[in-house]
Amino acid sequence: MATRTKKVNYCYLKVPSRAGQGAKVLAALNDAGVNLLMYSGFPIGGGKAQLDFVPEDMGALRRVARREGWRLSKNKKAFLIQGDDKPGAVCRLVDRLAKRGINITAAQAIAAGRKRFGMILWVNQKVYGRAARALNAK
């Protein structure tokens, strides 16, 4: 499989940074049948954590959030990248952006087994279009 870069929408939720908060949120999404293409959670200081979601269906995620009383961020854009896991796979992608002067805000990549990898990559929203062209994102 060739490397595939997909334009995705994401949003985030800020929660108390305490054991079980992420599990509670994910359980509510699971119970509602919300399929997540990506999930990331990390501390942001001040006793808070941020949970990022790339749902298959943003409307379904927002309906659960409304029902649960969660304050989701507005929709933002990122890139979901999947492909063959081989030496330099991530380096080539990062280098494409660097050569065009596009700064990466954040990125997470992981080996997904069976010689595949997955990656989520964020850039400043002002350069998202340029980054999409550099990454051949669909």
C-alpha positions as CSV (number, residue, x, y, z in Angstrom):
1,M,0.0,0.0,0.0
2,A,1.3,3.4,-0.9
3,T,1.2,6.2,1.7
4,R,-2.2,7.8,1.8
5,T,-2.8,11.2,3.3
6,K,-6.4,12.2,4.2
7,K,-7.7,15.6,5.2
8,V,-9.7,15.2,8.4
9,N,-11.6,17.4,10.8
10,Y,-11.0,17.1,14.5
11,C,-12.1,18.7,17.7
12,Y,-11.0,18.5,21.3
13,L,-12.5,18.4,24.7
14,K,-10.8,19.6,27.9
15,V,-11.4,17.4,31.0
16,P,-10.0,17.3,34.5
17,S,-6.6,15.5,34.5
18,R,-7.8,12.6,36.8
19,A,-7.9,8.9,36.4
20,G,-10.9,7.7,34.6
21,Q,-11.9,10.8,32.7
22,G,-10.7,9.6,29.3
23,A,-12.4,6.2,30.0
24,K,-15.7,7.9,30.8
25,V,-15.7,10.0,27.6
26,L,-14.6,7.0,25.4
27,A,-17.3,4.8,27.0
28,A,-20.0,7.4,26.1
29,L,-18.8,7.5,22.6
30,N,-18.6,3.7,22.3
31,D,-22.1,3.3,23.7
32,A,-23.4,5.7,21.1
33,G,-21.6,3.8,18.3
34,V,-19.2,6.7,17.4
35,N,-16.2,5.4,15.4
36,L,-13.0,7.2,16.0
37,L,-10.3,7.3,13.4
38,M,-7.9,8.8,15.9
39,Y,-7.9,9.7,19.6
40,S,-5.2,11.4,21.6
41,G,-5.1,12.5,25.2
42,F,-2.4,14.6,26.9
43,P,-2.0,16.9,29.9
44,I,-2.2,20.7,29.2
45,G,-1.5,22.0,32.7
46,G,-3.6,23.5,35.4
47,G,-5.1,20.2,36.3
48,K,-6.6,19.7,32.8
49,A,-6.1,17.3,30.0
50,Q,-7.0,17.6,26.3
51,L,-8.7,14.8,24.4
52,D,-8.4,15.1,20.6
53,F,-10.9,13.2,18.4
54,V,-11.0,12.5,14.7
55,P,-14.4,10.8,14.3
56,E,-15.7,9.1,11.2
57,D,-18.8,11.2,11.6
58,M,-18.4,14.6,13.3
59,G,-22.2,15.0,13.7
60,A,-22.4,11.8,15.7
61,L,-19.6,13.0,18.0
62,R,-21.3,16.4,18.5
63,R,-24.7,14.8,19.3
64,V,-23.1,12.7,22.1
65,A,-21.3,15.9,23.3
66,R,-24.5,17.8,23.5
67,R,-26.3,15.0,25.3
68,E,-23.4,14.7,27.8
69,G,-23.0,18.4,28.3
70,W,-19.4,18.5,26.9
71,R,-17.9,21.7,25.5
72,L,-16.2,20.6,22.3
73,S,-13.9,23.0,20.5
74,K,-14.8,24.2,17.1
75,N,-13.9,22.0,14.2
76,K,-10.2,22.1,13.1
77,K,-8.3,20.4,10.4
78,A,-5.4,17.9,10.5
79,F,-4.0,15.1,8.3
80,L,-4.5,11.4,8.9
81,I,-1.7,9.4,7.2
82,Q,-1.4,5.7,6.7
83,G,1.0,3.6,4.7
84,D,3.7,1.0,4.6
85,D,6.1,1.0,7.6
86,K,9.6,1.3,6.2
87,P,12.7,3.2,7.2
88,G,12.2,6.9,6.4
89,A,8.4,6.8,5.9
90,V,7.8,9.6,8.3
91,C,11.0,11.4,7.5
92,R,9.9,11.8,3.8
93,L,6.6,13.4,4.8
94,V,8.1,15.8,7.3
95,D,10.8,16.7,4.8
96,R,8.2,17.6,2.2
97,L,6.7,20.2,4.6
98,A,10.1,21.5,5.7
99,K,11.2,22.1,2.1
100,R,8.2,24.3,1.7
101,G,8.8,26.2,4.9
102,I,5.7,24.7,6.6
103,N,6.1,24.3,10.3
104,I,4.5,21.2,11.9
105,T,2.5,22.1,15.1
106,A,2.4,18.5,16.3
107,A,2.7,15.0,15.0
108,Q,2.3,11.5,16.3
109,A,3.3,8.4,14.4
110,I,3.1,4.7,15.3
111,A,3.9,1.3,13.8
112,A,0.5,-0.3,13.3
113,G,1.7,-3.9,12.8
114,R,1.8,-5.9,9.6
115,K,4.4,-3.5,8.2
116,R,2.0,-0.5,8.3
117,F,2.2,2.9,10.1
118,G,-0.3,5.6,11.0
119,M,0.3,9.2,11.7
120,I,-1.7,12.3,12.7
121,L,-0.2,15.6,11.8
122,W,-1.2,19.1,12.6
123,V,-0.1,22.4,11.0
124,N,-1.3,26.0,11.5
125,Q,-4.7,26.4,10.0
126,K,-3.4,29.3,7.9
127,V,-1.1,27.0,5.9
128,Y,-3.3,24.0,5.8
129,G,-4.0,24.3,2.1
130,R,-0.3,24.5,1.3
131,A,0.4,21.6,3.5
132,A,-2.4,19.6,1.9
133,R,-0.8,20.2,-1.6
134,A,2.7,19.3,-0.3
135,L,1.3,16.0,1.2
136,N,-0.9,15.2,-1.8
137,A,-3.8,15.0,0.7
138,K,-7.3,14.0,-0.5
